[in-house]
Amino acid sequence: MSEKAMTVDDYLDGVDPAFRTELQRIRALVTELVPSVEESMSYRMPTLKYKDRALVYFTASKKHMSLFPSSWAIEEFNDRLEDYKTTVHAIQFTLDKPLPADLIEDLVLFHKRQIDEDRR
């Protein structure tokens, strides 16, 4: 994984191929849900932005991947995240236990609504 990746594609090119496929799935799903997202790198992480605000970040580590959908979304769907390690801002998952598409959809659309309501 390149710490100096300038684009999401650069970042993904440096990720383990198995993780890359999973992160590309998430990227495609979020883009399908919110077609107006813009890609950027922020905090050295791939970032999908909506209305100039981070909608989600995603990363790969040696043993797991992480999705950062917002602390509000994690709090809202905490009951559905019991099988995953979470922090205030992130959800960790693995290839053996990926995030289901319907859960990603709910997290992303919840955060999108928060942005639409200009929650800060």
C-alpha angles and dihedrals in degrees: 000000000000115000089200098053110148097192138031089249091053090051094048092047088062096049126097105273094240091052090043091061092052094047090048089053090054092045091052093046094051091046090051092049094046108023093182094064117126122213123229142143117253126171085000089296131113106258131194109203129200121191088353092303129105109263095178140349123200133191144174126225129181096274106016146016128234136213120200106198097158132283089258092058092047090051092046094052098031092125090060092048098059092110093055133069108248138182127191089277108019145056117207120209139165139214088258091053109027123176110266116242093240091054092049089049093052093047094048097044091046091053091045089056090050090053091047088054088049093239111175 
